[in-house]
């Protein structure tokens, strides 16, 4: 908080240098591991230590990316999966927040909903896949619904718990000012729950990827999940590995973006 | 300013009914600081909630002439609001944020040495400053009566002495009336003009002490030197009848 900016002692300079050196060492090690991993993969493939037909290799993956980019189909697949995930995620998060607010508002509704939420939470949502397909056809709708279903219940449960854990005395304070229930919600419960909401959002992002990829495994004409299943069926492991790689990059980028947004919002910490 | 007559309050839970307060009556006059002291869990805070209108007594009548301001155990500044936003919270709730009230709040911040920290967040300032900010948040609503519910008990002992002295001086200067709930006998004697001693649950009034201290400096820290201080302490200690 109150860091001395002037008159930094020699000891402190040493300390700062040490901290910096450690950070750099961590980054270098992280990058080296990544490079070594891909290099060993490539070398092992070239030397026929592993069968590139089954394991693919980085150079073949780059070729695959180029091939798929030439006709633009790669971008279509990425876009399909990305948009499905974002829509499922947005719907799941938004409706989760709304339902959690309603359950906070009405203790009666919360008690009534409790056993249903427990059952729905324990149910593996993937089991609902075939039902969604029968109801909604084989377009994007069942896939988005899958992404929604997998994240909705968790959001409701974690947010409701978060809302109820807000310090009772903070609410009492607002009541001494004569606050209405709506004011308690907007001035205290929601802002106090921003860290809970952000962590729910981060979890949801991951869950939506799971939901959408699973949905695409079950029924799809495009998307990274489709590419993975298709590649597996025709034994083109290059396509499978490439898709998995792209998927992990996309998921990581999304996570970094969320962490960045979180830092922007929670400026008081 | 406050008249409590024959107040009773029962708590209802599934396991049964608990008598928290039984037949409590006392008055608080204008400009007076009244301490309420009693064993822990005896319903002291409940009594304050009744005066503040947060709880309805099961029986008896409460007459409060004037606006009530409440100070809780901790400062409860909202960590996502800066100091300025925090002290405006009460006014915001009552839709009373306007040029005048903002001016008043700015003056209070200036007077109590917080104006430099207006845009700091609560976790960036010291415990004493936080407590002062909480006081300003209450004073911003211009209450006539201050209810202090163990308002300093979350602080360490030294800060607590300093802050209670500070708050006392501020409140006396602006001629507020105060009801101070505490479990600290010395704090009650030091700060109050009268002390109501409650029994353990169900709380009844055991005794009411008028505090007269002979000392030049009638501030909570100054008057601890008064010769009568110890006597009052011993008497109240006996009255509380503490068994561990």
Interface residues (C-beta under 8 A of the other chain):
Chain A: X1 X167 X169 X170 X172 X173 X174 X175 X176 X177 X178 X179 X183 X187 X188 X191 X192 X194 X266 X268 X269
Chain B: X52 X54 X68 X69 X70 X72 X73 X74 X76 X78 X79 X80 X81 X82 X89 X90 X92 X93 X94 X121 X122 X123 X124 X141
